[in-house]
């Protein structure tokens, strides 16, 4: 009888261990599932944000295709992890329809114009979007979704757009300071813009035109300061002459 009781106790302990191990296994599976879903949802959200932002930049339509493909992949993985979620399946069908209207070999520009936003927050958002686009472009190139030739073309376009934002935002600040007679601040902004332009490893019409413009502005500031200093020096000399005349010994007649 005692032997049977001991066996029952051992069996219960083993059963408890088995149940606990099974529960931990299920918990790990659920945690991994949630982590995967969070990662895929983050990729989907990021891709859709980049799709919306990329449409205001002069980039190739093939890049838009790559972003859509990235979003579709994330949706496909989400539907695999959560097969009962009909929303993912429906959105996946929508992406398939959209991608039927896009071509991976269409390298024409989405837009040929680009305007600098008015607000600083919008400018910061644009720069962040460009950096993220370049990062995603590199990642998709490594996956073989875009060939090296067009990867370098798109990356150069994004890099150049980022340069334009940096230079034109500096010029805008410099112009505002210059027009407010804050020549010291204006000179700092212009010098930073000029340094940015000169540090590029290539040259084009935009870089040449803006380099000329900034150099002209800096020369205007230098001439203005030189003129002001000369005028101040002349006024000081005049004041000294008047003091000398006032305090010089009077002649006796």
C-alpha positions as CSV (number, residue, x, y, z in Angstrom):
1,X,0.0,0.0,0.0
2,X,2.8,2.4,0.9
3,X,4.5,1.6,-2.3
4,X,1.4,2.5,-4.3
5,X,1.1,5.8,-2.5
6,X,4.7,6.7,-3.2
7,X,4.1,5.8,-6.9
8,X,1.0,8.1,-7.0
9,X,3.0,10.9,-5.4
10,X,5.8,10.5,-7.8
11,X,3.3,10.4,-10.7
12,X,1.6,13.6,-9.4
13,X,4.9,15.4,-9.2
14,X,5.9,14.3,-12.7
15,X,2.5,15.4,-13.9
16,X,2.9,18.7,-12.2
17,X,6.3,19.2,-13.9
18,X,4.9,18.2,-17.3
19,X,1.9,20.6,-16.9
20,X,4.3,23.4,-15.8
21,X,6.7,22.7,-18.7
22,X,3.8,22.7,-21.2
23,X,2.5,25.9,-19.8
24,X,5.9,27.5,-20.0
25,X,6.3,26.3,-23.6
26,X,2.9,27.8,-24.5
27,X,3.8,31.0,-22.8
28,X,7.1,31.2,-24.8
29,X,5.2,30.5,-28.0
30,X,2.7,33.2,-27.2
31,X,5.5,35.6,-26.3
32,X,7.4,34.9,-29.6
33,X,4.1,35.3,-31.5
34,X,3.5,38.7,-30.0
35,X,7.1,39.7,-30.6
36,X,6.8,38.7,-34.2
37,X,3.5,40.5,-34.7
38,X,4.9,43.7,-33.1
39,X,8.0,43.5,-35.4
40,X,5.8,42.9,-38.5
41,X,3.3,45.7,-37.5
42,X,6.2,48.1,-37.0
43,X,7.6,47.2,-40.5
44,X,4.1,47.7,-42.0
45,X,3.5,51.1,-40.2
46,X,7.0,52.3,-41.1
47,X,6.6,51.2,-44.8
48,X,3.2,52.9,-45.1
49,X,4.6,56.1,-43.6
50,X,7.5,56.1,-46.0
51,X,5.2,55.5,-48.9
52,X,3.2,58.6,-48.0
53,X,6.4,60.7,-47.4
54,X,8.3,59.5,-50.5
55,X,5.6,60.9,-52.8
56,X,6.8,64.5,-52.1
57,X,10.4,63.7,-53.0
58,X,11.9,63.4,-56.5
59,X,12.4,59.7,-56.3
60,X,11.9,56.9,-58.9
61,X,8.6,55.1,-59.0
62,X,10.6,51.8,-58.6
63,X,11.3,52.9,-55.0
64,X,7.6,53.3,-54.4
65,X,7.2,49.7,-55.7
66,X,9.9,48.5,-53.3
67,X,8.2,50.2,-50.3
68,X,4.8,48.6,-51.3
69,X,6.5,45.2,-51.6
70,X,8.0,45.6,-48.1
71,X,4.6,46.5,-46.7
72,X,3.0,43.5,-48.5
73,X,5.6,41.2,-47.1
74,X,4.9,42.4,-43.6
75,X,1.2,41.9,-44.1
76,X,1.8,38.4,-45.4
77,X,3.8,37.5,-42.3
78,X,1.1,39.0,-40.1
79,X,-1.6,36.9,-41.8
80,X,0.6,33.8,-41.2
81,X,1.1,34.6,-37.5
82,X,-2.6,35.5,-37.0
83,X,-4.4,33.4,-39.7
84,X,-7.8,34.1,-38.2
85,X,-7.5,37.9,-38.6
86,X,-9.5,38.7,-41.7
87,X,-8.4,42.3,-41.7
88,X,-4.8,41.3,-42.6
89,X,-6.1,39.1,-45.4
90,X,-8.3,41.9,-46.8
91,X,-5.4,44.4,-46.6
92,X,-3.1,41.9,-48.3
93,X,-5.6,41.6,-51.2
94,X,-5.7,45.4,-51.5
95,X,-1.9,45.5,-51.7
96,X,-1.8,42.9,-54.4
97,X,-4.3,45.0,-56.4
98,X,-2.2,48.2,-55.9
99,X,1.0,46.4,-56.9
100,X,-0.6,45.2,-60.1
101,X,-0.6,48.9,-61.1
102,X,3.1,49.4,-60.2
103,X,6.2,48.3,-62.1
104,X,9.5,47.5,-60.5
105,X,11.3,48.7,-63.6
106,X,9.6,52.1,-63.8
107,X,12.4,54.5,-62.9
108,X,10.6,57.7,-63.8
109,X,10.4,60.3,-61.1
110,X,7.3,60.6,-58.8
111,X,7.7,64.4,-59.0
112,X,10.3,66.7,-60.5
113,X,9.7,69.5,-58.1
114,X,10.6,69.9,-54.5
115,X,9.7,72.8,-52.1
116,X,11.2,73.4,-48.7
117,X,8.5,73.4,-46.0
118,X,7.9,76.6,-44.0
119,X,8.0,75.1,-40.5
120,X,11.1,73.7,-38.7
121,X,9.2,70.7,-37.5
122,X,8.2,69.8,-41.0
123,X,11.9,70.1,-42.1
124,X,13.0,67.9,-39.3
125,X,10.4,65.3,-40.2
126,X,11.5,65.4,-43.9
127,X,15.2,64.9,-42.9
128,X,14.2,61.9,-40.7
129,X,12.1,60.5,-43.5
130,X,15.0,60.8,-46.0
131,X,17.4,59.1,-43.6
132,X,14.9,56.2,-43.0
133,X,14.3,55.9,-46.7
134,X,18.1,55.5,-47.4
135,X,18.3,52.9,-44.6
136,X,15.4,50.9,-46.0
137,X,16.7,51.3,-49.6
138,X,20.0,49.8,-48.5
139,X,18.3,47.0,-46.6
140,X,16.1,46.1,-49.7
141,X,19.2,46.3,-51.9
142,X,20.9,43.8,-49.7
143,X,17.9,41.5,-50.0
144,X,18.2,41.7,-53.8
145,X,14.9,43.6,-54.3
146,X,16.7,46.4,-56.2
147,X,19.8,46.1,-58.3
148,X,23.0,48.0,-57.6
149,X,22.7,50.4,-60.5
150,X,19.3,51.7,-59.5
151,X,20.2,51.5,-55.8
152,X,23.0,54.0,-56.3
153,X,20.7,56.2,-58.4
154,X,18.0,56.4,-55.8
155,X,20.5,56.8,-52.9
156,X,22.1,59.7,-54.7
157,X,18.7,61.3,-55.3
158,X,17.8,61.0,-51.6
159,X,21.3,62.3,-50.6
160,X,20.9,65.3,-52.9
161,X,17.4,66.1,-51.6
162,X,18.8,66.0,-48.0
163,X,21.6,68.4,-49.1
164,X,19.0,70.7,-50.6
165,X,17.0,70.8,-47.4
166,X,20.1,71.5,-45.3
167,X,21.4,74.2,-47.6
168,X,18.1,76.0,-48.2
169,X,17.1,75.9,-44.6
170,X,20.5,77.5,-43.7
171,X,20.1,80.1,-46.4
172,X,16.6,80.9,-45.2
173,X,17.8,81.6,-41.7
174,X,20.8,83.5,-43.0
175,X,18.5,85.7,-45.2
176,X,16.2,86.4,-42.3
177,X,19.1,87.4,-40.1
178,X,20.7,89.5,-42.9
179,X,17.4,91.4,-43.5
180,X,17.2,92.1,-39.7
181,X,20.7,93.5,-39.7
182,X,22.0,90.6,-37.6
183,X,25.1,90.3,-39.7
184,X,27.0,88.1,-37.3
185,X,24.3,85.4,-37.2
186,X,23.8,85.7,-41.0
187,X,27.5,85.2,-41.6
188,X,27.5,82.1,-39.4
189,X,24.6,80.5,-41.3
190,X,26.1,81.4,-44.7
191,X,29.5,80.0,-43.8
192,X,27.9,76.8,-42.6
193,X,25.9,76.5,-45.9
194,X,29.0,77.2,-47.9
195,X,31.0,74.5,-46.0
196,X,28.2,72.0,-46.6
197,X,28.2,72.8,-50.4
198,X,32.0,72.6,-50.6
199,X,32.2,69.3,-48.7
200,X,30.3,67.4,-51.5
201,X,32.3,64.9,-53.5
202,X,30.5,65.9,-56.7
203,X,29.3,69.0,-58.4
204,X,26.2,70.0,-60.4
205,X,24.3,73.1,-61.4
206,X,22.5,73.4,-58.1
207,X,25.8,73.3,-56.1
208,X,27.5,75.8,-58.4
209,X,24.5,78.2,-58.3
210,X,24.1,78.1,-54.5
211,X,27.8,78.3,-53.9
212,X,27.9,81.5,-56.0
213,X,24.9,82.9,-54.2
214,X,26.3,82.3,-50.7
215,X,29.7,83.6,-51.6
216,X,28.1,86.8,-52.9
217,X,26.1,87.2,-49.7
218,X,29.3,86.7,-47.6
219,X,31.1,89.3,-49.6
220,X,28.2,91.7,-49.1
221,X,28.5,91.2,-45.4
222,X,32.2,91.7,-45.5
223,X,31.8,94.9,-47.5
224,X,29.1,96.1,-45.1
225,X,31.2,95.5,-42.0
226,X,34.3,97.1,-43.7
227,X,32.2,100.2,-44.5
228,X,30.8,100.3,-41.0
229,X,34.2,100.0,-39.4
230,X,35.6,102.7,-41.7
231,X,32.7,105.0,-40.8
232,X,33.2,104.3,-37.1
233,X,36.9,104.9,-37.4
234,X,36.3,108.2,-39.1
235,X,33.9,109.3,-36.5
236,X,36.3,108.4,-33.7
237,X,39.1,110.3,-35.5
238,X,36.8,113.3,-35.8
239,X,35.9,113.1,-32.0
240,X,39.7,113.0,-31.2
241,X,40.4,116.1,-33.4
242,X,37.6,118.0,-31.7
243,X,38.9,117.1,-28.3
244,X,42.4,118.1,-29.3
245,X,41.2,121.4,-30.5
246,X,39.1,121.9,-27.3
247,X,42.0,121.1,-24.9
248,X,44.9,122.5,-26.8
249,X,46.7,125.6,-25.2
250,X,45.1,128.9,-26.1
251,X,47.4,131.3,-27.9
252,X,48.3,134.5,-26.2
253,X,48.0,137.6,-28.3
